[in-house]
């Protein structure tokens, strides 16, 4: 970065801009003003802090400052970040409700040679936000797409969870309804890695209870408000965490739930374990769905689980 001092409009002491006459982009960090290097045309995906505003790179700041415009999920959220670093780049709202209408306008600006930045409210763009379709459309037009990597709630939670990090599967948000949620948990339960979810605070206790019923005894962690003042990470078994959160008022803040893979011992389910899981599943599902849920959670053949369910029904009559 050049050391020439420039005023807020980007002009040097003699009132000039850069070599093209265009105002020089600036940002401020740690009380020091810096000039942003010129940005190549195309779409730039910029990761932003998930809570702590200090968790942003100089490259990200330079990209946001030098872009012709910034596409933001919620302009109010991004405006706070920009103001903190003295960035005045124009903001355009780009979210799931206006994405279809905005994409042609964005593509037109990119075709005209502009450099646009895309950010989410927090973390890395395209993770649980509508940016994927935009990137797909931009690439289809042969326009450059680059990324400025940085914070990610998924990876941040994973590395502090105490669960295996060599393999993981990010699911995002599970269905809001219990039956659909349990069915999805049964589908992904056999994945040999740590499962990572986003969850609403008000659904957390129910989600943990469903996970415990479907997946059985597994280690888990609940990460809340990562990188913020009240960051907490609770670790324990799924059942224990379900009981803890079920007895408390819903927590506040952003939630990431992590569930460890099945252990070797968990592969050998006792008759009592399977019976308990079947009773839980049958309490809210048809025989067919209950069998599918338990088979998915235990890895046992559906026929075997079905026979056990029949024996369980005979014992209750």
C-alpha positions as CSV (number, residue, x, y, z in Angstrom):
1,X,0.0,0.0,0.0
2,X,1.2,3.5,-0.8
3,X,2.2,5.8,2.0
4,X,0.9,9.0,0.3
5,X,-1.6,10.8,2.6
6,X,-5.0,11.5,1.0
7,X,-8.1,13.2,2.1
8,X,-11.4,11.4,2.7
9,X,-12.5,12.0,-1.0
10,X,-9.4,10.0,-2.1
11,X,-7.5,13.0,-3.5
12,X,-3.9,13.6,-2.7
13,X,-2.5,16.9,-1.3
14,X,-2.7,18.5,-4.7
15,X,-6.4,17.5,-5.1
16,X,-5.9,14.7,-7.6
17,X,-7.3,11.2,-7.6
18,X,-5.4,8.2,-9.0
19,X,-3.8,7.9,-12.4
20,X,-7.3,7.6,-14.0
21,X,-8.7,10.5,-12.1
22,X,-10.9,8.2,-10.1
23,X,-11.1,8.8,-6.3
24,X,-8.8,6.4,-4.4
25,X,-10.6,4.0,-2.2
26,X,-9.7,4.1,1.5
27,X,-10.3,2.3,4.8
28,X,-9.2,2.9,8.4
29,X,-7.9,0.2,10.7
30,X,-6.3,0.6,14.1
31,X,-6.5,4.4,13.8
32,X,-4.4,4.4,10.5
33,X,-5.8,5.3,7.1
34,X,-4.8,3.1,4.2
35,X,-5.4,3.1,0.5
36,X,-7.0,0.1,-1.1
37,X,-5.3,-1.3,-4.2
38,X,-7.4,-1.3,-7.5
39,X,-9.8,-4.2,-7.8
40,X,-10.1,-6.4,-10.9
41,X,-13.5,-6.5,-12.5
42,X,-15.7,-9.4,-11.5
43,X,-17.5,-10.8,-8.4
44,X,-15.5,-10.9,-5.2
45,X,-16.9,-13.1,-2.4
46,X,-15.7,-11.6,0.9
47,X,-15.9,-13.3,4.3
48,X,-16.8,-11.0,7.2
49,X,-16.7,-11.4,11.0
50,X,-19.2,-13.7,12.7
51,X,-19.3,-11.5,15.7
52,X,-16.0,-9.8,16.6
53,X,-15.3,-7.0,14.2
54,X,-11.6,-7.4,14.6
55,X,-11.8,-10.8,12.8
56,X,-11.4,-9.4,9.3
57,X,-8.4,-9.4,7.0
58,X,-6.7,-6.4,5.5
59,X,-7.4,-7.9,2.1
60,X,-11.1,-8.1,2.9
61,X,-11.1,-4.4,3.9
62,X,-9.3,-3.4,0.8
63,X,-11.7,-5.3,-1.4
64,X,-14.8,-3.8,0.3
65,X,-13.3,-0.3,0.0
66,X,-12.3,-0.7,-3.7
67,X,-15.4,-2.4,-5.0
68,X,-17.9,-0.4,-7.1
69,X,-20.7,-1.7,-4.8
70,X,-21.2,-4.3,-2.1
71,X,-24.1,-6.8,-2.3
72,X,-25.3,-7.4,1.2
73,X,-27.8,-9.8,2.8
74,X,-28.9,-7.1,5.2
75,X,-27.5,-3.6,4.4
76,X,-28.1,-2.5,8.0
77,X,-25.7,-5.2,9.3
78,X,-23.0,-4.5,6.7
79,X,-23.3,-0.8,7.2
80,X,-22.1,-1.2,10.8
81,X,-19.0,-3.1,9.7
82,X,-18.2,-0.5,7.0
83,X,-18.7,2.4,9.3
84,X,-16.3,0.8,11.8
85,X,-13.6,0.8,9.2
86,X,-14.4,4.1,7.5
87,X,-15.6,2.4,4.2
88,X,-18.1,4.4,2.1
89,X,-18.7,1.9,-0.7
90,X,-22.4,1.9,-1.8
91,X,-24.5,-1.0,-0.6
92,X,-27.1,-3.0,-2.5
93,X,-29.5,-5.4,-0.9
94,X,-29.2,-9.0,-2.2
95,X,-31.2,-11.6,-0.2
96,X,-33.5,-14.5,-0.8
97,X,-36.6,-12.3,-1.3
98,X,-35.1,-10.1,-4.1
99,X,-32.4,-12.4,-5.5
100,X,-34.3,-13.3,-8.7
101,X,-35.0,-9.6,-9.5
102,X,-31.5,-8.5,-8.6
103,X,-29.5,-11.1,-10.5
104,X,-30.0,-9.5,-14.0
105,X,-29.1,-6.1,-12.6
106,X,-25.9,-7.5,-11.0
107,X,-25.0,-9.4,-14.2
108,X,-25.4,-6.2,-16.2
109,X,-23.1,-4.3,-14.0
110,X,-20.5,-7.0,-14.0
111,X,-20.7,-7.3,-17.8
112,X,-20.0,-3.5,-17.9
113,X,-16.7,-4.2,-16.2
114,X,-17.5,-3.3,-12.6
115,X,-16.0,-5.0,-9.5
116,X,-18.7,-6.0,-7.1
117,X,-18.3,-7.6,-3.6
118,X,-20.7,-10.1,-2.1
119,X,-21.0,-10.5,1.7
120,X,-23.4,-12.3,4.0
121,X,-24.5,-10.9,7.3
122,X,-21.7,-12.8,9.0
123,X,-19.1,-15.3,7.9
124,X,-18.4,-16.7,4.5
125,X,-20.9,-16.0,1.7
126,X,-22.9,-18.9,0.1
127,X,-23.1,-20.8,3.4
128,X,-26.9,-20.8,4.2
129,X,-27.5,-17.7,2.0
130,X,-28.7,-17.1,-1.6
131,X,-25.3,-16.4,-3.1
132,X,-24.9,-19.7,-4.8
133,X,-27.3,-19.0,-7.6
134,X,-25.6,-15.7,-8.3
135,X,-22.2,-17.3,-8.5
136,X,-23.7,-19.9,-10.8
137,X,-25.1,-17.2,-13.1
138,X,-21.9,-15.2,-13.1
139,X,-19.7,-18.1,-14.0
140,X,-22.1,-19.1,-16.8
141,X,-21.5,-15.7,-18.3
142,X,-17.7,-16.3,-18.2
143,X,-17.2,-13.5,-15.6
144,X,-14.5,-13.8,-13.0
145,X,-15.4,-15.0,-9.5
146,X,-12.8,-14.7,-6.7
147,X,-12.9,-15.2,-3.0
148,X,-11.4,-13.4,0.0
149,X,-11.4,-16.2,2.7
150,X,-12.0,-15.5,6.4
151,X,-14.3,-16.3,9.3
152,X,-16.8,-19.2,9.2
153,X,-19.1,-20.2,12.0
154,X,-19.0,-23.8,10.8
155,X,-15.2,-24.2,11.1
156,X,-15.0,-22.0,14.2
157,X,-17.4,-24.2,16.0
158,X,-15.8,-27.4,14.7
159,X,-12.4,-26.7,16.0
160,X,-13.5,-25.8,19.5
161,X,-16.1,-28.6,19.9
162,X,-13.7,-31.3,20.9
163,X,-15.2,-33.6,18.3
164,X,-13.4,-35.2,15.4
165,X,-12.4,-32.7,12.7
166,X,-10.9,-35.0,10.1
167,X,-14.4,-35.6,8.5
168,X,-17.5,-33.4,8.9
169,X,-20.8,-32.9,7.2
170,X,-22.5,-29.5,7.3
171,X,-26.3,-29.8,7.1
172,X,-27.4,-26.3,7.8
173,X,-30.8,-25.9,9.3
174,X,-32.9,-29.1,9.9
175,X,-36.7,-29.0,9.2
176,X,-38.7,-27.1,11.8
177,X,-41.3,-29.9,12.3
178,X,-40.2,-32.8,14.5
179,X,-41.3,-35.7,12.2
180,X,-39.4,-34.2,9.2
181,X,-36.5,-33.4,11.5
182,X,-36.2,-37.0,12.8
183,X,-36.5,-38.4,9.3
184,X,-33.6,-36.2,8.1
185,X,-31.5,-37.1,11.1
186,X,-32.1,-40.8,10.3
187,X,-30.9,-40.2,6.8
188,X,-27.6,-38.6,7.7
189,X,-27.0,-40.5,11.0
190,X,-24.7,-43.0,9.4
191,X,-22.3,-40.5,7.9
192,X,-18.9,-41.3,9.3
193,X,-18.0,-37.8,10.6
194,X,-19.0,-35.0,12.8
195,X,-22.4,-33.5,11.9
196,X,-22.7,-29.7,12.0
197,X,-26.0,-27.8,12.1
198,X,-27.3,-24.3,12.5
199,X,-30.3,-24.0,14.8
200,X,-32.8,-21.5,16.1
201,X,-32.5,-20.9,19.9
202,X,-36.2,-21.5,20.4
203,X,-36.0,-24.9,18.6
204,X,-32.7,-26.0,20.2
205,X,-34.1,-28.2,23.0
206,X,-36.5,-30.0,20.7
207,X,-33.8,-30.5,18.1
208,X,-31.4,-32.1,20.7
209,X,-34.2,-34.3,22.0
210,X,-35.0,-35.5,18.5
211,X,-31.3,-36.1,17.7
212,X,-30.9,-38.1,20.9
213,X,-33.9,-40.2,20.2
214,X,-32.9,-41.0,16.6
215,X,-29.1,-41.1,16.8
216,X,-28.7,-42.6,20.3
217,X,-25.7,-42.0,22.6
218,X,-23.3,-39.7,20.9
219,X,-20.9,-36.9,22.1
220,X,-22.1,-33.5,21.1
221,X,-21.5,-29.8,21.6
222,X,-23.6,-26.6,21.4
223,X,-21.6,-23.5,20.5
224,X,-23.3,-20.1,21.1
225,X,-22.3,-16.5,20.2
226,X,-18.9,-17.6,18.9
227,X,-16.2,-14.8,19.0
228,X,-18.5,-12.6,20.9
229,X,-18.5,-11.4,24.5
230,X,-20.8,-14.2,25.8
231,X,-19.3,-17.0,23.8
232,X,-20.1,-20.4,25.3
233,X,-19.5,-24.0,24.3
234,X,-21.3,-26.8,26.1
235,X,-20.0,-30.3,25.6
236,X,-21.6,-33.6,26.6
237,X,-23.8,-36.4,25.4
238,X,-26.8,-35.7,23.2
239,X,-29.2,-36.9,25.9
240,X,-27.5,-34.8,28.6
241,X,-27.5,-31.6,26.5
242,X,-31.2,-32.2,25.6
243,X,-32.1,-32.4,29.2
244,X,-30.0,-29.3,30.1
245,X,-31.5,-27.1,27.4
246,X,-35.0,-28.6,27.9
247,X,-34.9,-27.4,31.5
248,X,-33.8,-23.8,30.7
249,X,-35.3,-20.8,28.9
250,X,-34.2,-20.7,25.2
251,X,-30.7,-19.3,24.9
252,X,-30.0,-16.1,23.0
253,X,-27.7,-15.6,20.0
254,X,-26.4,-17.7,17.1
255,X,-26.3,-21.4,17.7
256,X,-24.2,-24.2,16.1
257,X,-24.9,-27.8,17.1
258,X,-22.2,-30.5,16.5
259,X,-22.8,-34.2,16.9
260,X,-20.0,-36.7,16.9
261,X,-19.9,-39.8,14.7
262,X,-21.0,-43.2,16.0
263,X,-18.4,-45.0,18.0
264,X,-17.4,-48.6,17.5
265,X,-19.3,-49.5,20.6
266,X,-22.4,-47.8,19.3
267,X,-22.5,-50.2,16.4
268,X,-23.5,-53.0,18.7
269,X,-27.0,-52.0,20.0
270,X,-28.5,-54.1,22.7
271,X,-32.0,-55.4,22.5
272,X,-32.9,-52.9,25.2
273,X,-31.4,-50.0,23.2
274,X,-33.4,-50.9,20.1
275,X,-36.5,-51.5,22.1
276,X,-36.2,-48.1,23.7
277,X,-35.6,-46.4,20.4
278,X,-38.6,-48.2,18.8
279,X,-40.9,-47.1,21.6
280,X,-39.8,-43.5,21.1
281,X,-40.2,-43.7,17.4
282,X,-43.6,-45.4,17.5
283,X,-44.9,-42.8,19.9
284,X,-45.0,-40.3,17.1
285,X,-44.8,-42.3,13.9
286,X,-46.4,-45.1,12.0
287,X,-44.8,-48.5,12.2
288,X,-43.2,-48.1,8.8
289,X,-41.7,-44.7,9.6
290,X,-40.6,-45.8,13.0
291,X,-38.8,-48.8,11.5
292,X,-37.1,-46.5,9.0
293,X,-36.0,-44.1,11.7
294,X,-34.5,-46.8,13.9
295,X,-32.9,-48.6,11.1
296,X,-31.3,-45.4,9.9
297,X,-30.0,-44.5,13.4
298,X,-28.7,-48.0,14.2
299,X,-27.5,-49.2,10.9
300,X,-29.5,-52.4,11.4
301,X,-31.4,-54.0,8.5
302,X,-35.0,-52.7,8.2
303,X,-36.3,-56.3,8.2
304,X,-34.6,-57.0,11.5
305,X,-35.9,-53.8,13.0
306,X,-39.4,-54.6,11.7
307,X,-39.4,-58.0,13.4
308,X,-38.3,-56.4,16.7
309,X,-41.1,-53.9,16.3
310,X,-43.7,-56.7,15.8
311,X,-42.4,-58.5,18.9
312,X,-42.6,-55.3,20.9
313,X,-46.2,-54.9,19.8
314,X,-47.1,-58.4,20.8
315,X,-45.5,-57.9,24.2
316,X,-47.7,-54.9,24.8
317,X,-51.0,-56.7,23.9
